[in-house]
């Protein structure tokens, strides 16, 4: 299985926050910006307000898995940052996945065949 390319530099996160587009759901906030490459890159942010390290890591794992499963349906060439909200930690997984897909639809990140 191919490993997801991640965003790690603070300046890249800041650029996506300031110049990218965003979509808000009760579970997450999705920021995206074209990156000029042939693949997507993922960055995940979880605030310390959500809980301790165990809780934050669980939220990160859930968001990365939602992204991994949706990756074949996404357009390529975007930097995507997911910001976890409190419901992303303990909310039902299927609702988290639906919220991610809704945010992608709002930002037109799904491939053309998936819109209908």
C-alpha positions in Angstrom: 0.0 0.0 0.0 1.3 3.5 -0.9 2.0 5.8 2.0 0.3 9.2 2.1 2.5 12.2 1.4 2.3 14.5 4.4 2.7 18.2 5.0 5.0 18.9 7.9 6.3 22.5 7.6 4.6 25.3 9.5 5.0 27.7 6.6 3.2 25.3 4.3 0.3 25.1 6.8 0.2 28.9 7.1 0.1 29.3 3.3 -2.8 26.9 2.9 -4.7 28.6 5.8 -4.3 32.0 4.3 -4.5 31.4 0.6 -6.5 28.2 0.4 -10.3 27.6 0.3 -12.1 26.1 3.3 -15.2 24.1 4.1 -16.6 23.7 7.6 -18.6 20.7 9.0 -19.4 19.8 12.6 -16.6 17.1 12.6 -13.8 18.9 10.8 -12.6 21.9 8.8 -11.0 21.2 5.4 -8.6 23.6 3.8 -7.3 23.0 0.3 -5.0 24.6 -2.2 -3.5 23.4 -5.5 0.1 22.3 -5.2 1.1 21.9 -8.8 2.1 18.2 -8.3 0.5 15.0 -9.6 -0.5 13.8 -6.1 -2.3 15.1 -3.0 -0.5 15.9 0.2 -2.2 15.7 3.6 -1.8 17.7 6.8 -3.7 17.0 10.0 -4.1 19.5 12.9 -5.6 18.7 16.3 -5.8 21.3 19.0 -4.7 20.5 22.6 -8.2 21.7 23.6 -9.6 18.4 22.4 -7.7 16.4 25.1 -4.4 14.7 25.9 -2.0 13.0 23.6 -4.0 9.8 23.4 -7.2 11.6 22.3 -5.4 13.8 19.8 -3.6 10.8 18.2 -6.9 9.0 17.9 -8.4 11.9 16.1 -5.4 12.1 13.8 -5.7 8.4 13.0 -9.4 8.6 12.2 -8.9 11.6 9.9 -6.0 10.0 8.1 -8.0 6.8 7.5 -11.0 8.8 6.2 -8.6 10.6 3.8 -6.9 7.3 2.8 -10.2 5.6 1.9 -11.4 8.6 -0.1 -8.1 9.2 -1.9 -9.1 7.2 -5.1 -12.2 9.5 -5.6 -10.3 12.8 -5.1 -8.8 15.0 -7.7 -5.1 15.0 -7.6 -2.7 17.9 -7.2 -4.0 19.5 -4.0 -2.6 20.2 -0.5 -5.3 19.3 2.0 -5.3 20.2 5.7 -7.8 18.7 8.0 -8.5 20.4 11.3 -10.2 18.2 13.8 -13.2 19.4 15.8 -14.5 17.9 19.0 -16.9 15.5 17.3 -14.1 14.0 15.3 -12.8 12.3 18.4 -15.9 10.4 19.6 -18.5 10.8 16.9 -19.6 7.9 14.7 -17.0 7.0 12.1 -19.6 6.8 9.3 -20.7 10.4 10.0 -17.1 11.6 10.1 -16.6 10.0 6.6 -19.8 11.6 5.4 -18.7 15.0 6.7 -15.3 14.7 4.9 -17.1 13.8 1.7 -19.5 16.7 2.1 -16.6 19.1 2.6 -14.8 17.7 -0.5 -18.0 18.2 -2.5 -18.3 21.8 -1.4 -14.7 22.5 -2.5 -15.1 20.5 -5.8 -12.4 18.0 -4.8 -14.2 14.9 -6.0 -13.6 13.6 -9.5 -16.3 14.5 -12.1 -17.9 11.0 -12.2 -18.5 11.2 -8.4 -20.5 14.4 -8.4 -23.8 12.8 -9.3 
